[in-house]
Amino acid sequence: MPEVETVNDENQHSPQVSPIKFIQRLLATHWRSLLMLFLGVYLPLQVFGLLALEVRYNEGGFPWDLPILMTIHSLARPQLDIFAAILTKFGSFRTVLPILSVIVLILLVQRRWRSLTYLLITAAGSATINRTAKELWHRIRPHIWESVAPEFDYSFPSGHAMTSMTLIAILVVLTWGSAWRWLTVIFGSVYILAIGWTRLYLGVHFPSDIIAGWMVAIAWAIGVSFIIRPLSQPANITSEKPAIETQLLPQEKELLNNQ
């Protein structure tokens, strides 16, 4: 293995480094990735785990679920009913699927195989996790008032919250190295909050359902990105794509050859 031999040669000709100094250099090199792993995967999973544990043993959820729902419902108006019923459809999988399909076509034209793989795994995994979690927890939806857009399946975690968060997380990851990233973050945040609001306003979810959906979607999307490592760059169909998008990385080739 030439790479291993090169590393060994460098180690033989470099002065000995103390373990503490080596750890400091290692952390200084990877602190951004470690921080992202902590904030983007560990913390969201911890929040989801705490919510899921409470829902498992107390279907009624948290003391703050009902007060938040009642506060939002106190603002109900016929015009808002219509607006919320229309807006909430933009967070459904049926609406998001065509958007993802367009992105898939763009990535196909761009020959961005790694980004395409990331999108497909993240989207399919999110939908699978949501359906599985609903069947495992069997949480009944709130029935506090008659909803203008009722739902009849299980409540935890919110499918609309997971779908909208997954869509924006994918877009943020794929555009993070471009000038579009902050625009994606800003408009994506408004979109995610708006979809979450519609689910509460319509009375078809508890707030804890929404938060749980957001958390697990964030953890899954960021976790997959650490494995697949999609290339974040501006969407330019005519530009030549780096080899990272169409070829395996050295460590990936090594793992494949060892299997």
N, C-alpha and C positions, 0 to 999 in steps of 0.2 A: 504494500500500500504506500504509494509515493507520499501522500499527505502525512501519514503517520511517521514516515521516515524523516520528513522535513521538520516536523514538530520535535522529534527526538534529537535531530541535529542541533536545532535551536536551543533546546534545553541543555545539551552538552556544552555549548559554547557560551551560555549565559550564566551570570553569577547566581548562586543559590538565593532563593527568596524565602523568607520566613513564612510559615503558614498564615500568620495574621496578615502579613503584607499581601500574600496571594489572595486571600479572601477579600481584602479591601479592594484589590484591583478587579476581582471577579464581580463583586457587587457594584463597583463603579461602572463597569461595562454593561451590566444587565439590569440596572436599577429601574429603568423605564419599563422593561418587560415585566419585571417582578411586581412593580406598582400596578401595572395594568392587570396583571393576573389577580392581584389582591382585590382591587377595586371592581374589576369587571367580571370576575368569576366567583371568587370566594365570598365576598360580601353579599352579592345578589343571591347566591345559593343559601347562605345563612339566613337571610331574610325570608326566602321562600320556605326553608325548612321550618322556621319558627311559626310562620303562618299555617303551613300544612299540618304541623303538629297540633296547633290549637283547634283547627277545623276538624281534625280527626276525632278529637275527644269532646269537642263542643261545637255541634253543627250550627248553633246560633252565632258563632264567631266571636267577634271582639265587641267590647262595650261601645266603641266609637263607630261601629258599622251603621247601626240604625240612626243615631243622631245626625250623621253626615247625610244619609239618604233623605231624612225628613227635612233637613235644611235645604237641600237642593230641590226637593219636591215643593217646598213652600213658594218657590219662584215660578211654578208651572203656569203656563199660559197656552191658550189654543195655538197661537202662532209658533211658540217654542216647541210645542208637541210635534207639529209638522216638520219644523226645522230639524229637530233631533232625530225624528224617524227617518228623514232623508240622509242626514249627515252620517248616521251610524252605519249605513250601508257601505260607506267608503272604508270601513275597517273590517269588513267581512272577507273571508277567504275568496269568495266568488268575485269580489271586486279587485282584490290584491293580485289574484292569479294572473289576470291579463297584463297587469303592470310588470310582474315578474317575467312573464313570457316575452314581453318586449325587450327587457334587459337581457334575457337569455339570447335572443336573436342578435342583439348588439354585440354581445360577447362572442357569439359564434362567428360573426363577420370579422371581428377583431382578432380572432384566433387566441383568445385569452382563456385557455383551457383550465388553468388553475383557478381563476376567478369564477369561471363557470361551474367548476366542481364545488367551490365554496358555496355559491348561491344555491345550487341544487340540494346539497347536504343540509345546509342551514334551514332552508324553507321546508323541506320534507321532514327533517328532524323535529322542527318546531311544531308542525301539524301533528306528528305522531305523538310527541310528548304531551301535547294538550289533550288529545283524545284519550290517551292512556291515563293521564292524571284525573280527568273527569270521571272515568269509569272506576278508578281506584277510590276516589274520595266520595263520590255520590252525594255531593252537597246540593241540596234543594235550593232553587232560586228564591229570592225574597218575594213575598206576596203581600205587600203593604198597601198597594193601591192597584187599580186596574190599569195595566200598561197599554199604551196605544200601539206598541210593537212587541207583543209578548214572545217569550222564548220558552221551549218546553224540554230542553235537555238539561244536563247537570251544569252547575254554576262555577265550580272551582277547578282550575283557574280560568279566567275570562279568555275565551277564544279570540274575541275582537282585540283585547289588549295585547295578547301574544302576537297575533297576526300583524297588527300595526307596528308594534315594537320590532318585530323581526324584519319587516320591510325596511324600516328606517335604519336599523342596525346594519343590514346588508349594504345599504346605500352609503352609510358613513364609512364602513370598512373599505368599500371599493373606491371611494373618492377621497380618502384621508390624505393622500399625497398630492392632491390637486387644489386648485383655487376654489373648488366647489364645496369643500368640506364644511366650512362654517355656515354656508347657505343651507346645506343639507341638515346640519345640526339644528339651526334656528327654525326652519320651516318644518323639519321633522318633529321637533319638540312640540310645536303648536298642534300639529296633526295628531300626535300621540295623545296629548292632553285633551284635545277636542273629542276624540273617539272615546276616551275614558269617561269624559263628562257625559256623553250621550248614553252610555250604558247605565250610569247612575241616575241620570235624569229620567230615563225610561223605566227605571225600577227593576231591571232584569239582572242586576249584579250587586253584590255587596262591595264596598270599597276594598276589602281585603282580597276579593277575587281579582280586581284590577291590578293591585300592587303585585300579587303573586304572579299574574301573567306577565307583567313587565319584567320582574326579576328573573324568572326562569328563561325568558326570551333573551335577555341581555347576556346571562351566563352562557347559554348555549351558543349564541352568535359569536361571542368573543372567544369562547373555548375552541370552537371549530376553527376560527381564524388563526389561532396559535399552532394548529396542526397542519392545516392546508396551506397557510401563509399566502393568501392571494395578494397580487401586486396592486397597491393603491396608486392610481395615476389618473390623469384626465382622460375622458372618453374621446379618443380621436381615431376614427375608423381607418384613416389612411396612413397613420404612423406605423413604423416597424415596431413590433412588440419584442421586448427583451426575452431572452431564452428562458428565463424563470417561468414564463407563462406557458411554454410549450415543451419544456424538458424537466426531467426530475432533477432535484438538487443532489449534490454528492452524497449527503447523508441518507437521502431517500433511496438512491441506487444501492448504497451499501446494505441498507436494511432489506431491500428486495433480493439482493444476491445471497444474503445469509439465510433467507427463508427456504 
